[in-house]
Amino acid sequence: MLKNHFLHRFLNAESIAVVGATRNPFSVNFHLINNLKNLGYKGKIFPVNPKADDVLGIKAYKTVSEINQDIDLVVISVPAHNVLDVVRDLVGVKIGGVALVTGGFSEIGEEGRRMQDEISGILKANGIRAIGPNALSPVNSHNSLAVSFFPLHKLPIGKVSFIFQSGMYEPRFNWILSDFHLGISKLLDLGNKMDVTEVDALEYLSADPQTEAICIHLEAIKGDGRKFFKLLKETTRTKPVVVLKGGRTEAGAKAAMSHTGSLVRGSDAVFDAAIRQAGAIRTETLDEFLYLAKAFSYLPPLPGNRIAIATFPGGEAVLTTDLCLQNGFELAKLGSASYEKLKSSFPPWNITLNPYDFGIIYTFHGVNNNHELFIETMLEDQNVDCIALQLPPLIFPLDPPKFCPAFIRAIRQGKPLAVWPPHMLRLDGDLVTYLENHSVPVFPSAAITIRCLGALNRYRLYLQAL
């Protein structure tokens, strides 16, 4: 059962001790307590700071052992040379696990590795599991638990969970949760993976009913590689998995060694083949990684590969058509009923139905309800499996509640629909915010839109092959 997995207590901690808690708002440690308070975490919070009586109005303790209560999670964020004393203090205390935020261990060289090994030995000897070191973790939106150095304004619940080997998401975390409009279920940052590895994290999230898609960032596989790929293959039968792996080049591998102490072994081509055989979707950039998370979080499964596209400039329709075919789609052959519905918006001559050219239509009819007419027609056409279209330029004044109902109906009726702007539209603009608040994903370009839909199509084909 999921509750019997040791990570359940990390992610569902009902009591947290924060070693290194501070009242200083200019310290990143300030937010370790402040976020828990502001996000509405309901569990017990125990700040540990030998020089403070309280932190943000909460009674502080000099050591963890002084708390004299069972503690589900101990978060340690003190200088590396002090960590060993903190860990020794945990011996004999009933705790569920440790999140070791502090860096400066195996990633810095032999002396750091020696300290890390000594800490690991003490924890293992006392049956204490640990995430890290060099890890900001865990995050669980369902109970407002967030270990983070940045002030978080909100923690929206979503369908996708993340496994990171790095805190590289951290400077972007507020943006991801707010302007990017991506809710998350859970997040585990594993850092140096002294104890808890990607195998443990995937094992837990694959069984978690609150997680419908999993995104994994790796620099190296630290756990049992065979078990990881076996587990990955089992997971993709029920949940899509996206993988971003660093250290593909020799220089990247050296950077990984100095960052999280990861020794990247083996051929990247072999890793790539294993990922594909396991049914996971591999990506090369953090941007695409996040956009794929959005795609799998927002969109229903693709029923097929027949796509209908519409753009503002006709030239972009040509490029988008190429992108569709390169990503495994075929242009849907629209029926005669679709022609009859759309012809009222035509210029004084016949035009191609797919791809559809909004530009020429605007010339004769303006924006009016042309997007709505196109989407409604595609919803009724049984030859269309998914829709991708470009939003109109902002020179046209649009009222989102009046402009967007057809977009929202498509998603609610289970027909995948994704859109992109005619330029770099702000992700926090009124139209984008309204669409994404109603689960219609907005991507920055046709290329990213079609690549993300293409990933959904590849996952469909994988499941079909099973």
C-alpha positions as CSV (number, residue, x, y, z in Angstrom):
1,M,0.0,0.0,0.0
2,L,1.1,3.6,-0.7
3,K,0.9,4.5,3.0
4,N,3.5,1.9,3.8
5,H,6.0,3.4,1.5
6,F,8.6,5.4,3.5
7,L,8.2,8.5,1.3
8,H,4.5,8.8,2.3
9,R,5.6,10.2,5.6
10,F,7.9,12.7,3.9
11,L,5.2,14.0,1.6
12,N,2.4,13.8,4.1
13,A,4.3,15.0,7.2
14,E,2.0,16.2,10.0
15,S,5.0,17.7,11.9
16,I,8.1,19.4,10.6
17,A,11.2,20.6,12.3
18,V,13.3,23.2,10.4
19,V,16.9,23.3,11.5
20,G,18.3,26.6,10.4
21,A,15.0,28.5,10.7
22,T,15.5,32.3,10.9
23,R,13.6,35.6,11.4
24,N,15.9,37.3,9.0
25,P,13.9,38.1,5.9
26,F,17.1,38.6,3.8
27,S,18.1,34.9,4.4
28,V,16.7,32.2,2.1
29,N,16.1,30.1,5.2
30,F,13.4,32.6,6.2
31,H,11.1,31.2,3.6
32,L,11.4,27.6,4.9
33,I,9.0,28.6,7.7
34,N,7.3,31.6,6.1
35,N,6.1,29.5,3.1
36,L,4.5,26.9,5.4
37,K,2.7,29.6,7.3
38,N,1.5,31.6,4.3
39,L,0.4,28.6,2.2
40,G,-1.7,27.3,5.1
41,Y,0.2,24.1,6.1
42,K,-1.9,22.6,8.9
43,G,0.7,20.4,10.6
44,K,2.9,21.3,13.5
45,I,6.0,23.5,12.8
46,F,9.1,23.4,15.0
47,P,11.7,26.0,14.2
48,V,15.2,25.1,15.4
49,N,17.5,28.0,16.1
50,P,19.8,28.1,19.2
51,K,19.8,31.9,19.2
52,A,16.1,32.6,18.9
53,D,13.1,32.1,21.3
54,D,10.6,32.2,18.4
55,V,10.6,32.4,14.6
56,L,7.6,34.2,13.0
57,G,5.7,33.8,16.2
58,I,6.3,30.1,16.6
59,K,8.2,28.8,19.6
60,A,11.8,27.9,18.6
61,Y,14.1,25.1,20.0
62,K,17.8,24.9,20.4
63,T,18.0,21.4,19.0
64,V,15.7,18.8,17.5
65,S,16.1,16.5,20.6
66,E,14.8,19.4,22.8
67,I,11.4,19.2,21.0
68,N,10.7,16.0,22.8
69,Q,8.0,14.9,20.3
70,D,7.7,12.5,17.4
71,I,8.6,14.4,14.2
72,D,7.6,13.3,10.7
73,L,10.1,15.4,8.8
74,V,13.3,17.2,9.8
75,V,14.5,19.8,7.3
76,I,18.2,20.6,7.7
77,S,19.5,23.9,6.2
78,V,22.7,24.8,8.1
79,P,26.3,25.2,6.9
80,A,27.8,21.9,5.8
81,H,30.3,21.8,8.7
82,N,27.4,21.9,11.2
83,V,25.3,19.2,9.6
84,L,27.1,16.3,11.3
85,D,26.3,17.7,14.8
86,V,22.7,18.1,13.8
87,V,22.5,14.5,12.5
88,R,24.1,13.1,15.7
89,D,21.5,15.0,17.7
90,L,18.8,13.0,15.8
91,V,19.9,9.7,17.2
92,G,17.3,8.4,19.6
93,V,14.6,10.9,18.4
94,K,11.6,9.3,16.7
95,I,11.5,10.9,13.2
96,G,10.1,9.9,9.9
97,G,12.8,11.2,7.7
98,V,15.3,13.9,6.9
99,A,15.4,16.4,4.0
100,L,19.0,17.6,3.9
101,V,18.9,21.0,2.0
102,T,22.5,21.9,2.7
103,G,25.0,21.6,-0.2
104,G,28.8,21.3,0.0
105,F,29.2,17.5,0.1
106,S,30.1,15.0,-2.6
107,E,29.6,17.6,-5.3
108,I,32.6,19.6,-4.1
109,G,35.2,16.8,-3.9
110,E,36.8,14.2,-1.7
111,E,36.4,16.1,1.7
112,G,32.7,16.7,1.0
113,R,32.2,13.1,0.0
114,R,33.9,12.0,3.3
115,M,31.5,14.1,5.3
116,Q,28.5,12.9,3.3
117,D,29.5,9.2,3.9
118,E,29.8,9.8,7.6
119,I,26.4,11.4,7.8
120,S,25.0,8.6,5.7
121,G,26.5,6.0,8.0
122,I,24.9,7.5,11.1
123,L,21.4,7.8,9.5
124,K,21.5,4.3,8.1
125,A,22.7,2.8,11.4
126,N,19.6,4.4,13.1
127,G,17.1,3.5,10.4
128,I,16.5,7.1,9.2
129,R,15.8,7.7,5.5
130,A,17.1,10.9,3.9
131,I,16.6,13.0,0.8
132,G,19.6,15.0,-0.3
133,P,22.0,16.5,0.5
134,N,21.8,19.5,-1.7
135,A,18.0,19.1,-2.2
136,L,15.0,21.4,-1.7
137,S,12.3,18.9,-0.9
138,P,9.5,17.8,-0.6
139,V,6.5,19.7,-2.0
140,N,2.9,18.4,-1.8
141,S,0.2,20.8,-2.9
142,H,-2.5,18.6,-1.3
143,N,-1.4,19.5,2.2
144,S,0.3,22.9,1.4
145,L,3.7,21.5,2.3
146,A,6.6,23.2,0.5
147,V,10.3,23.3,1.3
148,S,11.5,26.2,-0.8
149,F,13.9,29.1,-0.6
150,F,11.7,31.4,-2.6
151,P,8.5,33.1,-1.3
152,L,5.6,31.1,-2.8
153,H,2.4,33.0,-3.3
154,K,0.3,30.0,-4.0
155,L,0.5,26.2,-4.4
156,P,-2.2,25.2,-6.9
157,I,-3.2,21.5,-7.0
158,G,-2.5,19.8,-10.3
159,K,-2.2,16.3,-11.9
160,V,1.5,16.2,-12.6
161,S,4.3,15.3,-10.2
162,F,8.0,16.1,-10.6
163,I,11.3,14.3,-9.7
164,F,14.3,16.6,-9.9
165,Q,18.0,15.9,-9.3
166,S,18.5,19.6,-9.1
167,G,16.9,22.7,-7.7
168,M,17.0,24.3,-11.1
169,Y,13.2,24.7,-11.0
170,E,13.5,26.7,-7.8
171,P,14.2,30.2,-9.3
172,R,11.3,29.6,-11.7
173,F,8.9,28.0,-9.1
174,N,6.7,31.0,-8.5
175,W,6.5,31.6,-12.2
176,I,5.6,27.9,-12.9
177,L,2.8,28.0,-10.3
178,S,1.4,31.4,-11.2
179,D,2.1,33.0,-14.7
180,F,2.8,29.6,-16.3
181,H,-0.5,28.3,-14.8
182,L,0.8,24.8,-14.0
183,G,-0.6,23.2,-10.8
184,I,1.4,20.3,-9.5
185,S,0.6,17.3,-7.3
186,K,4.0,16.6,-5.7
187,L,7.7,17.4,-6.2
188,L,10.8,15.6,-5.0
189,D,14.2,17.2,-5.4
190,L,16.8,14.4,-4.7
191,G,20.0,16.4,-5.0
192,N,23.1,14.2,-4.4
193,K,20.9,11.1,-3.8
194,M,22.9,10.0,-0.8
195,D,20.0,7.7,0.2
196,V,16.7,8.3,-1.6
197,T,17.1,7.8,-5.3
198,E,15.0,8.2,-8.5
199,V,13.9,4.5,-8.1
200,D,12.3,5.3,-4.7
201,A,10.6,8.4,-6.0
202,L,9.2,6.8,-9.1
203,E,8.1,3.8,-7.1
204,Y,6.0,6.1,-4.9
205,L,4.6,8.4,-7.5
206,S,3.7,5.5,-9.9
207,A,1.3,4.3,-7.2
208,D,0.1,7.7,-6.1
209,P,-3.6,8.2,-7.2
210,Q,-3.1,12.0,-7.0
211,T,-0.4,11.8,-9.7
212,E,-1.6,11.3,-13.3
213,A,1.7,12.2,-15.1
214,I,5.3,12.2,-14.0
215,C,8.2,14.4,-15.1
216,I,11.7,13.2,-14.2
217,H,14.9,15.2,-14.4
218,L,18.1,13.2,-14.1
219,E,21.8,13.8,-14.3
220,A,22.6,10.2,-13.6
221,I,20.8,7.0,-12.4
222,K,22.0,6.5,-8.8
223,G,19.7,3.6,-7.9
224,D,19.4,0.2,-9.5
225,G,19.3,0.9,-13.2
226,R,17.6,-2.3,-14.2
227,K,14.9,-1.7,-11.5
228,F,14.5,1.9,-12.7
229,F,13.8,0.9,-16.3
230,K,11.6,-2.0,-15.3
231,L,9.6,0.4,-13.0
232,L,9.5,3.0,-15.8
233,K,8.0,0.5,-18.2
234,E,5.4,-0.5,-15.7
235,T,4.5,3.1,-14.9
236,T,4.0,4.2,-18.5
237,R,1.3,1.6,-19.0
238,T,-1.0,3.8,-16.9
239,K,0.7,7.2,-16.6
240,P,2.8,9.2,-19.2
241,V,6.4,9.9,-18.1
242,V,8.6,12.7,-19.4
243,V,12.3,12.5,-18.9
244,L,14.9,15.3,-19.1
245,K,18.5,14.1,-18.7
246,G,21.6,16.2,-18.4
247,G,25.1,15.1,-19.0
248,R,24.6,14.0,-22.6
249,T,28.0,15.4,-23.7
250,E,31.4,14.9,-22.0
251,A,31.4,18.5,-20.9
252,G,27.9,18.1,-19.5
253,A,28.9,15.0,-17.6
254,K,31.8,16.9,-16.0
255,A,29.4,19.7,-15.0
256,A,27.0,17.2,-13.4
257,M,29.9,15.8,-11.4
258,S,30.6,19.3,-10.0
259,H,27.0,20.1,-9.4
260,T,25.4,17.0,-7.7
261,G,28.4,14.7,-7.6
262,S,26.9,12.5,-10.3
263,L,29.2,10.4,-12.3
264,V,27.4,10.0,-15.6
265,R,28.3,6.6,-17.0
266,G,27.5,4.8,-20.2
267,S,26.3,5.8,-23.7
268,D,23.6,8.4,-24.1
269,A,22.4,6.5,-27.2
270,V,21.8,3.4,-25.0
271,F,20.0,5.5,-22.4
272,D,17.9,7.1,-25.1
273,A,16.9,3.7,-26.5
274,A,16.0,2.4,-23.1
275,I,13.8,5.4,-22.4
276,R,11.9,4.8,-25.7
277,Q,11.5,1.1,-25.0
278,A,10.1,1.9,-21.7
279,G,7.5,4.2,-23.3
280,A,8.7,7.4,-21.8
281,I,9.0,10.7,-23.7
282,R,12.4,12.2,-23.7
283,T,13.1,15.9,-24.0
284,E,16.3,17.9,-24.3
285,T,15.5,21.3,-22.8
286,L,13.9,22.6,-19.5
287,D,11.5,24.7,-21.5
288,E,10.1,21.8,-23.4
289,F,10.1,19.7,-20.3
290,L,7.8,22.2,-18.6
291,Y,5.6,22.6,-21.7
292,L,5.2,18.8,-21.9
293,A,4.2,18.8,-18.3
294,K,1.5,21.3,-19.2
295,A,0.4,19.3,-22.2
296,F,0.0,16.0,-20.2
297,S,-1.6,17.9,-17.3
298,Y,-4.2,19.9,-19.4
299,L,-5.1,17.7,-22.3
300,P,-7.2,14.5,-22.6
301,P,-5.6,11.5,-24.4
302,L,-5.4,11.8,-28.2
303,P,-7.9,9.4,-29.8
304,G,-5.9,9.4,-33.1
305,N,-3.5,11.4,-35.2
306,R,-5.9,13.3,-37.5
307,I,-5.3,17.0,-36.8
308,A,-7.1,20.2,-37.9
309,I,-5.1,23.4,-37.9
310,A,-5.9,27.0,-38.4
311,T,-3.5,30.0,-38.5
312,F,-3.6,33.7,-39.0
313,P,-0.9,34.1,-41.8
314,G,-1.2,31.6,-44.6
315,G,2.6,31.1,-44.7
316,E,2.5,29.9,-41.1
317,A,-0.1,27.3,-42.2
318,V,2.5,25.8,-44.5
319,L,5.2,25.6,-41.8
320,T,2.7,24.2,-39.3
321,T,1.6,21.6,-41.8
322,D,5.2,20.5,-42.1
323,L,5.5,20.3,-38.3
324,C,2.4,18.2,-38.1
325,L,3.7,15.6,-40.6
326,Q,7.1,15.6,-38.9
327,N,5.4,14.8,-35.6
328,G,3.4,11.9,-36.7
329,F,0.1,13.6,-37.6
330,E,-1.9,13.6,-40.8
331,L,-4.2,16.5,-41.8
332,A,-7.8,15.5,-41.1
333,K,-9.9,15.2,-44.3
334,L,-12.9,17.2,-43.4
335,G,-16.4,16.0,-44.4
336,S,-18.9,17.8,-46.7
337,A,-20.9,18.9,-43.6
338,S,-17.9,20.9,-42.4
339,Y,-17.6,22.6,-45.8
340,E,-21.2,23.6,-45.6
341,K,-20.8,25.1,-42.1
342,L,-17.6,27.0,-42.9
343,K,-18.4,28.4,-46.3
344,S,-20.4,31.3,-44.9
345,S,-17.1,32.7,-43.6
346,F,-15.2,32.3,-46.9
347,P,-14.0,35.1,-49.1
348,P,-15.7,35.3,-52.5
349,W,-13.8,32.1,-53.5
350,N,-13.3,28.7,-52.1
351,I,-10.4,28.2,-49.7
352,T,-8.7,25.1,-48.1
353,L,-10.5,23.8,-45.1
354,N,-7.4,22.2,-43.5
355,P,-5.2,24.1,-42.9
356,Y,-7.6,26.9,-42.4
357,D,-6.5,30.5,-43.1
358,F,-8.0,33.0,-40.7
359,G,-6.0,35.8,-42.2
360,I,-7.9,35.9,-45.5
361,I,-11.2,35.5,-43.6
362,Y,-10.3,38.5,-41.3
363,T,-9.8,40.6,-44.5
364,F,-13.5,40.1,-45.5
365,H,-15.3,39.4,-42.2
366,G,-13.1,40.6,-39.3
367,V,-12.6,38.3,-36.3
368,N,-16.4,38.1,-35.4
369,N,-17.1,34.5,-34.4
370,N,-14.8,32.8,-36.9
371,H,-12.7,31.0,-34.3
372,E,-15.9,29.7,-32.6
373,L,-17.3,28.6,-35.9
374,F,-14.1,26.7,-36.8
375,I,-13.9,25.0,-33.4
376,E,-17.5,24.0,-33.3
377,T,-17.2,22.6,-36.8
378,M,-14.2,20.5,-35.9
379,L,-15.9,19.2,-32.8
380,E,-18.7,17.8,-34.9
381,D,-16.5,16.4,-37.6
382,Q,-15.8,12.7,-36.8
383,N,-12.6,12.9,-39.0
384,V,-10.9,15.2,-36.5
385,D,-9.0,13.8,-33.5
386,C,-7.4,17.1,-32.3
387,I,-7.3,20.8,-33.0
388,A,-4.4,23.3,-33.1
389,L,-5.0,26.9,-33.9
390,Q,-3.5,30.3,-33.7
391,L,-5.0,33.1,-31.6
392,P,-5.9,36.4,-33.4
393,P,-3.6,39.4,-33.1
394,L,-4.2,41.7,-30.2
395,I,-5.1,44.6,-32.6
396,F,-8.6,43.1,-32.3
397,P,-10.3,43.9,-29.0
398,L,-11.4,40.6,-27.5
399,D,-13.5,39.9,-24.4
400,P,-12.3,36.5,-23.1
401,P,-15.7,35.4,-21.7
402,K,-17.3,36.0,-25.1
403,F,-14.4,34.8,-27.2
404,C,-13.5,31.6,-25.4
405,P,-16.6,29.3,-24.8
406,A,-15.9,27.1,-27.9
407,F,-12.3,26.5,-26.8
408,I,-13.5,25.4,-23.4
409,R,-16.3,23.2,-24.8
410,A,-13.7,21.3,-26.9
411,I,-11.7,20.4,-23.8
412,R,-14.8,19.5,-21.8
413,Q,-16.0,17.3,-24.6
414,G,-12.7,15.4,-24.6
415,K,-11.3,16.7,-28.0
416,P,-7.7,17.9,-27.4
417,L,-7.2,21.5,-28.4
418,A,-4.1,23.6,-28.1
419,V,-3.4,27.2,-29.2
420,W,-0.5,29.6,-29.7
421,P,-0.4,33.4,-30.2
422,P,0.7,35.3,-33.3
423,H,3.6,36.7,-31.4
424,M,5.2,36.3,-27.9
425,L,2.1,36.9,-26.0
426,R,2.6,37.4,-22.2
427,L,1.7,34.3,-20.4
428,D,-0.1,36.3,-17.8
429,G,-2.2,38.2,-20.3
430,D,-6.0,38.3,-19.8
431,L,-6.8,36.0,-22.7
432,V,-4.1,33.4,-21.8
433,T,-5.1,33.5,-18.2
434,Y,-8.7,33.0,-19.0
435,L,-8.0,30.1,-21.4
436,E,-5.6,28.3,-19.0
437,N,-7.9,28.8,-16.0
438,H,-10.4,26.7,-18.1
439,S,-7.8,24.0,-19.0
440,V,-7.0,25.2,-22.5
441,P,-3.2,25.2,-22.9
442,V,-1.5,28.1,-24.6
443,F,2.0,27.5,-26.0
444,P,4.4,30.2,-27.2
445,S,4.7,29.0,-30.8
446,A,3.3,26.6,-33.4
447,A,6.5,24.5,-33.1
448,I,6.1,23.9,-29.4
449,T,2.4,23.4,-29.8
450,I,2.8,20.7,-32.4
451,R,5.8,19.0,-30.6
452,C,3.7,18.8,-27.4
453,L,0.7,17.3,-29.2
454,G,3.2,15.0,-31.0
455,A,4.4,13.7,-27.6
456,L,0.8,12.9,-26.7
457,N,0.5,11.1,-30.0
458,R,3.6,9.0,-29.4
459,Y,2.3,8.0,-26.0
460,R,-1.0,7.0,-27.7
461,L,0.9,4.8,-30.2
462,Y,2.9,3.2,-27.3
463,L,-0.3,2.3,-25.4
464,Q,-1.8,1.1,-28.6
465,A,1.2,-1.2,-29.3
466,L,0.8,-2.7,-25.8
